[in-house]
Amino acid sequence: MEIKEILRNLRTQKGYSQEELAEKLFVTRQAVSRW
């Protein structure tokens, strides 16, 4: 399992959209989508 898959699984388990996660991490949504 790659890091991007782990991050995606954790994000969806917590119910965060890419936009919500980006706001919490102070990065752009585009940055999150590249992970």
N, CA, C, O and CB atoms as a CASP TS submission, in Angstrom:
PFRMAT TS
TARGET T0000
AUTHOR 0000-0000-0000
METHOD Language model
MODEL 1
PARENT N/A
ATOM      1  N   MET     1       0.851  -1.183   0.000  1.00  0.00           N
ATOM      2  CA  MET     1       0.000   0.000   0.000  1.00  0.00           C
ATOM      3  C   MET     1       0.893   1.242   0.000  1.00  0.00           C
ATOM      4  O   MET     1       1.818   1.359   0.804  1.00  0.00           O
ATOM      5  CB  MET     1      -0.966   0.000   1.231  1.00  0.00           C
ATOM      6  N   GLU     2       0.602   2.150  -0.903  1.00  0.00           N
ATOM      7  CA  GLU     2       1.397   3.366  -1.019  1.00  0.00           C
ATOM      8  C   GLU     2       0.882   4.437  -0.061  1.00  0.00           C
ATOM      9  O   GLU     2      -0.248   4.373   0.422  1.00  0.00           O
ATOM     10  CB  GLU     2       1.376   3.887  -2.465  1.00  0.00           C
ATOM     11  N   ILE     3       1.732   5.415   0.198  1.00  0.00           N
ATOM     12  CA  ILE     3       1.379   6.513   1.094  1.00  0.00           C
ATOM     13  C   ILE     3       0.095   7.200   0.640  1.00  0.00           C
ATOM     14  O   ILE     3      -0.772   7.512   1.457  1.00  0.00           O
ATOM     15  CB  ILE     3       2.522   7.529   1.169  1.00  0.00           C
ATOM     16  N   LYS     4      -0.024   7.436  -0.676  1.00  0.00           N
ATOM     17  CA  LYS     4      -1.224   8.131  -1.166  1.00  0.00           C
ATOM     18  C   LYS     4      -2.488   7.345  -0.862  1.00  0.00           C
ATOM     19  O   LYS     4      -3.531   7.937  -0.584  1.00  0.00           O
ATOM     20  CB  LYS     4      -1.121   8.378  -2.670  1.00  0.00           C
ATOM     21  N   GLU     5      -2.410   6.019  -0.912  1.00  0.00           N
ATOM     22  CA  GLU     5      -3.578   5.195  -0.602  1.00  0.00           C
ATOM     23  C   GLU     5      -3.914   5.268   0.883  1.00  0.00           C
ATOM     24  O   GLU     5      -5.085   5.321   1.259  1.00  0.00           O
ATOM     25  CB  GLU     5      -3.332   3.737  -1.019  1.00  0.00           C
ATOM     26  N   ILE     6      -2.892   5.270   1.716  1.00  0.00           N
ATOM     27  CA  ILE     6      -3.100   5.377   3.164  1.00  0.00           C
ATOM     28  C   ILE     6      -3.747   6.713   3.502  1.00  0.00           C
ATOM     29  O   ILE     6      -4.712   6.769   4.265  1.00  0.00           O
ATOM     30  CB  ILE     6      -1.763   5.221   3.925  1.00  0.00           C
ATOM     31  N   LEU     7      -3.206   7.796   2.925  1.00  0.00           N
ATOM     32  CA  LEU     7      -3.762   9.126   3.183  1.00  0.00           C
ATOM     33  C   LEU     7      -5.205   9.225   2.709  1.00  0.00           C
ATOM     34  O   LEU     7      -6.052   9.783   3.407  1.00  0.00           O
ATOM     35  CB  LEU     7      -2.915  10.199   2.499  1.00  0.00           C
ATOM     36  N   ARG     8      -5.487   8.688   1.534  1.00  0.00           N
ATOM     37  CA  ARG     8      -6.854   8.727   1.007  1.00  0.00           C
ATOM     38  C   ARG     8      -7.796   7.951   1.921  1.00  0.00           C
ATOM     39  O   ARG     8      -8.894   8.420   2.223  1.00  0.00           O
ATOM     40  CB  ARG     8      -6.904   8.151  -0.425  1.00  0.00           C
ATOM     41  N   ASN     9      -7.374   6.772   2.360  1.00  0.00           N
ATOM     42  CA  ASN     9      -8.218   5.964   3.245  1.00  0.00           C
ATOM     43  C   ASN     9      -8.498   6.684   4.553  1.00  0.00           C
ATOM     44  O   ASN     9      -9.639   6.715   5.016  1.00  0.00           O
ATOM     45  CB  ASN     9      -7.558   4.618   3.527  1.00  0.00           C
ATOM     46  N   LEU    10      -7.461   7.265   5.154  1.00  0.00           N
ATOM     47  CA  LEU    10      -7.651   7.993   6.409  1.00  0.00           C
ATOM     48  C   LEU    10      -8.567   9.194   6.215  1.00  0.00           C
ATOM     49  O   LEU    10      -9.433   9.466   7.046  1.00  0.00           O
ATOM     50  CB  LEU    10      -6.304   8.448   6.972  1.00  0.00           C
ATOM     51  N   ARG    11      -8.371   9.910   5.113  1.00  0.00           N
ATOM     52  CA  ARG    11      -9.192  11.092   4.835  1.00  0.00           C
ATOM     53  C   ARG    11     -10.663  10.713   4.692  1.00  0.00           C
ATOM     54  O   ARG    11     -11.539  11.373   5.250  1.00  0.00           O
ATOM     55  CB  ARG    11      -8.703  11.799   3.558  1.00  0.00           C
ATOM     56  N   THR    12     -10.925   9.654   3.947  1.00  0.00           N
ATOM     57  CA  THR    12     -12.320   9.263   3.735  1.00  0.00           C
ATOM     58  C   THR    12     -12.935   8.661   5.001  1.00  0.00           C
ATOM     59  O   THR    12     -14.129   8.831   5.243  1.00  0.00           O
ATOM     60  CB  THR    12     -12.417   8.262   2.582  1.00  0.00           C
ATOM     61  N   GLN    13     -12.145   7.967   5.799  1.00  0.00           N
ATOM     62  CA  GLN    13     -12.649   7.425   7.060  1.00  0.00           C
ATOM     63  C   GLN    13     -13.091   8.542   7.994  1.00  0.00           C
ATOM     64  O   GLN    13     -14.085   8.409   8.708  1.00  0.00           O
ATOM     65  CB  GLN    13     -11.580   6.564   7.739  1.00  0.00           C
ATOM     66  N   LYS    14     -12.349   9.642   7.983  1.00  0.00           N
ATOM     67  CA  LYS    14     -12.685  10.792   8.832  1.00  0.00           C
ATOM     68  C   LYS    14     -13.790  11.649   8.226  1.00  0.00           C
ATOM     69  O   LYS    14     -14.326  12.538   8.887  1.00  0.00           O
ATOM     70  CB  LYS    14     -11.447  11.646   9.069  1.00  0.00           C
ATOM     71  N   GLY    15     -14.128  11.380   6.973  1.00  0.00           N
ATOM     72  CA  GLY    15     -15.193  12.119   6.320  1.00  0.00           C
ATOM     73  C   GLY    15     -14.776  13.475   5.792  1.00  0.00           C
ATOM     74  O   GLY    15     -15.626  14.338   5.569  1.00  0.00           O
ATOM     75  N   TYR    16     -13.478  13.682   5.587  1.00  0.00           N
ATOM     76  CA  TYR    16     -12.982  14.963   5.081  1.00  0.00           C
ATOM     77  C   TYR    16     -12.943  14.953   3.561  1.00  0.00           C
ATOM     78  O   TYR    16     -12.543  13.968   2.940  1.00  0.00           O
ATOM     79  CB  TYR    16     -11.584  15.268   5.649  1.00  0.00           C
ATOM     80  N   SER    17     -13.360  16.056   2.980  1.00  0.00           N
ATOM     81  CA  SER    17     -13.153  16.238   1.545  1.00  0.00           C
ATOM     82  C   SER    17     -11.709  16.695   1.348  1.00  0.00           C
ATOM     83  O   SER    17     -11.019  17.030   2.311  1.00  0.00           O
ATOM     84  CB  SER    17     -14.177  17.277   0.935  1.00  0.00           C
ATOM     85  N   GLN    18     -11.266  16.704   0.116  1.00  0.00           N
ATOM     86  CA  GLN    18      -9.915  17.209  -0.164  1.00  0.00           C
ATOM     87  C   GLN    18      -9.808  18.664   0.266  1.00  0.00           C
ATOM     88  O   GLN    18      -8.779  19.085   0.795  1.00  0.00           O
ATOM     89  CB  GLN    18      -9.570  17.066  -1.670  1.00  0.00           C
ATOM     90  N   GLU    19     -10.860  19.427   0.043  1.00  0.00           N
ATOM     91  CA  GLU    19     -10.869  20.848   0.409  1.00  0.00           C
ATOM     92  C   GLU    19     -10.745  21.029   1.923  1.00  0.00           C
ATOM     93  O   GLU    19      -9.983  21.875   2.390  1.00  0.00           O
ATOM     94  CB  GLU    19     -12.156  21.523  -0.097  1.00  0.00           C
ATOM     95  N   GLU    20     -11.492  20.235   2.683  1.00  0.00           N
ATOM     96  CA  GLU    20     -11.449  20.337   4.145  1.00  0.00           C
ATOM     97  C   GLU    20     -10.072  19.960   4.680  1.00  0.00           C
ATOM     98  O   GLU    20      -9.544  20.630   5.568  1.00  0.00           O
ATOM     99  CB  GLU    20     -12.521  19.439   4.777  1.00  0.00           C
ATOM    100  N   LEU    21      -9.497  18.902   4.150  1.00  0.00           N
ATOM    101  CA  LEU    21      -8.168  18.495   4.586  1.00  0.00           C
ATOM    102  C   LEU    21      -7.138  19.560   4.245  1.00  0.00           C
ATOM    103  O   LEU    21      -6.251  19.849   5.048  1.00  0.00           O
ATOM    104  CB  LEU    21      -7.781  17.161   3.949  1.00  0.00           C
ATOM    105  N   ALA    22      -7.251  20.140   3.068  1.00  0.00           N
ATOM    106  CA  ALA    22      -6.325  21.192   2.650  1.00  0.00           C
ATOM    107  C   ALA    22      -6.380  22.374   3.609  1.00  0.00           C
ATOM    108  O   ALA    22      -5.341  22.919   3.980  1.00  0.00           O
ATOM    109  CB  ALA    22      -6.644  21.654   1.221  1.00  0.00           C
ATOM    110  N   GLU    23      -7.579  22.775   4.012  1.00  0.00           N
ATOM    111  CA  GLU    23      -7.725  23.891   4.948  1.00  0.00           C
ATOM    112  C   GLU    23      -7.066  23.570   6.279  1.00  0.00           C
ATOM    113  O   GLU    23      -6.411  24.434   6.864  1.00  0.00           O
ATOM    114  CB  GLU    23      -9.204  24.226   5.161  1.00  0.00           C
ATOM    115  N   LYS    24      -7.224  22.355   6.765  1.00  0.00           N
ATOM    116  CA  LYS    24      -6.636  21.971   8.048  1.00  0.00           C
ATOM    117  C   LYS    24      -5.109  21.926   7.995  1.00  0.00           C
ATOM    118  O   LYS    24      -4.435  22.180   8.993  1.00  0.00           O
ATOM    119  CB  LYS    24      -7.173  20.617   8.479  1.00  0.00           C
ATOM    120  N   LEU    25      -4.574  21.599   6.816  1.00  0.00           N
ATOM    121  CA  LEU    25      -3.121  21.488   6.662  1.00  0.00           C
ATOM    122  C   LEU    25      -2.480  22.752   6.092  1.00  0.00           C
ATOM    123  O   LEU    25      -1.265  22.811   5.903  1.00  0.00           O
ATOM    124  CB  LEU    25      -2.793  20.317   5.770  1.00  0.00           C
ATOM    125  N   PHE    26      -3.314  23.770   5.818  1.00  0.00           N
ATOM    126  CA  PHE    26      -2.833  25.042   5.265  1.00  0.00           C
ATOM    127  C   PHE    26      -2.117  24.856   3.929  1.00  0.00           C
ATOM    128  O   PHE    26      -1.077  25.462   3.668  1.00  0.00           O
ATOM    129  CB  PHE    26      -1.896  25.720   6.256  1.00  0.00           C
ATOM    130  N   VAL    27      -2.699  24.009   3.101  1.00  0.00           N
ATOM    131  CA  VAL    27      -2.198  23.817   1.736  1.00  0.00           C
ATOM    132  C   VAL    27      -3.385  23.960   0.787  1.00  0.00           C
ATOM    133  O   VAL    27      -4.529  24.074   1.228  1.00  0.00           O
ATOM    134  CB  VAL    27      -1.491  22.410   1.565  1.00  0.00           C
ATOM    135  N   THR    28      -3.113  23.953  -0.503  1.00  0.00           N
ATOM    136  CA  THR    28      -4.196  24.053  -1.477  1.00  0.00           C
ATOM    137  C   THR    28      -4.847  22.688  -1.698  1.00  0.00           C
ATOM    138  O   THR    28      -4.268  21.644  -1.400  1.00  0.00           O
ATOM    139  CB  THR    28      -3.672  24.619  -2.810  1.00  0.00           C
ATOM    140  N   ARG    29      -6.064  22.731  -2.228  1.00  0.00           N
ATOM    141  CA  ARG    29      -6.747  21.483  -2.560  1.00  0.00           C
ATOM    142  C   ARG    29      -5.977  20.729  -3.631  1.00  0.00           C
ATOM    143  O   ARG    29      -5.948  19.499  -3.638  1.00  0.00           O
ATOM    144  CB  ARG    29      -8.184  21.756  -3.030  1.00  0.00           C
ATOM    145  N   GLN    30      -5.353  21.476  -4.538  1.00  0.00           N
ATOM    146  CA  GLN    30      -4.576  20.852  -5.598  1.00  0.00           C
ATOM    147  C   GLN    30      -3.404  20.057  -5.014  1.00  0.00           C
ATOM    148  O   GLN    30      -3.069  18.983  -5.514  1.00  0.00           O
ATOM    149  CB  GLN    30      -4.065  21.916  -6.581  1.00  0.00           C
ATOM    150  N   ALA    31      -2.787  20.584  -3.963  1.00  0.00           N
ATOM    151  CA  ALA    31      -1.686  19.862  -3.319  1.00  0.00           C
ATOM    152  C   ALA    31      -2.185  18.538  -2.746  1.00  0.00           C
ATOM    153  O   ALA    31      -1.536  17.504  -2.900  1.00  0.00           O
ATOM    154  CB  ALA    31      -1.048  20.723  -2.202  1.00  0.00           C
ATOM    155  N   VAL    32      -3.327  18.576  -2.094  1.00  0.00           N
ATOM    156  CA  VAL    32      -3.896  17.352  -1.519  1.00  0.00           C
ATOM    157  C   VAL    32      -4.226  16.357  -2.626  1.00  0.00           C
ATOM    158  O   VAL    32      -3.999  15.158  -2.470  1.00  0.00           O
ATOM    159  CB  VAL    32      -5.164  17.673  -0.688  1.00  0.00           C
ATOM    160  N   SER    33      -4.756  16.843  -3.734  1.00  0.00           N
ATOM    161  CA  SER    33      -5.142  15.928  -4.811  1.00  0.00           C
ATOM    162  C   SER    33      -3.936  15.240  -5.435  1.00  0.00           C
ATOM    163  O   SER    33      -4.067  14.151  -5.994  1.00  0.00           O
ATOM    164  CB  SER    33      -5.914  16.676  -5.884  1.00  0.00           C
ATOM    165  N   ARG    34      -2.769  15.858  -5.346  1.00  0.00           N
ATOM    166  CA  ARG    34      -1.554  15.233  -5.892  1.00  0.00           C
ATOM    167  C   ARG    34      -1.009  14.143  -4.977  1.00  0.00           C
ATOM    168  O   ARG    34      -0.199  13.322  -5.408  1.00  0.00           O
ATOM    169  CB  ARG    34      -0.478  16.289  -6.123  1.00  0.00           C
ATOM    170  N   TRP    35      -1.449  14.125  -3.710  1.00  0.00           N
ATOM    171  CA  TRP    35      -0.980  13.103  -2.784  1.00  0.00           C
ATOM    172  C   TRP    35      -1.723  11.831  -3.058  1.00  0.00           C
ATOM    173  O   TRP    35      -1.488  10.823  -2.391  1.00  0.00           O
ATOM    174  CB  TRP    35      -1.162  13.536  -1.320  1.00  0.00           C
TER
END
